Amino acid sequence: MGNYPASSDFRAPEGFQWLRHFEMHLPFTATLTIHFPADARLVIMNAASPVSSRVTRMFAPIARNFDLHVPVEDVHAVQPAGI
């Protein structure tokens, strides 16, 4: 998974250490936070909402505090299928 969309103006400084942390909020929610340079963050939440014993509805909101001029669809396109 790339760290930035291709259309992003952001580039990591030489030697920047990427931090990604995954949190579970049991029983139905998990978040992945990606820490970028200059205190920028990208947070992806996966929230499951059971509908029945065989059906679950998934929600996956994505939030960021950088590149707000870039269309959100570009950010979604960078994320792997299944997030």
Secondary structure as GFF3:
##gff-version 3
##sequence-region A 1 83
A	DSSP	beta_strand	19	25	.	.	.	ID=ss1
A	DSSP	beta_strand	29	35	.	.	.	ID=ss2
A	DSSP	three_ten_helix	37	39	.	.	.	ID=ss3
A	DSSP	beta_strand	41	50	.	.	.	ID=ss4
A	DSSP	beta_strand	56	59	.	.	.	ID=ss5
A	DSSP	beta_strand	62	64	.	.	.	ID=ss6
A	DSSP	alpha_helix	72	78	.	.	.	ID=ss7
###
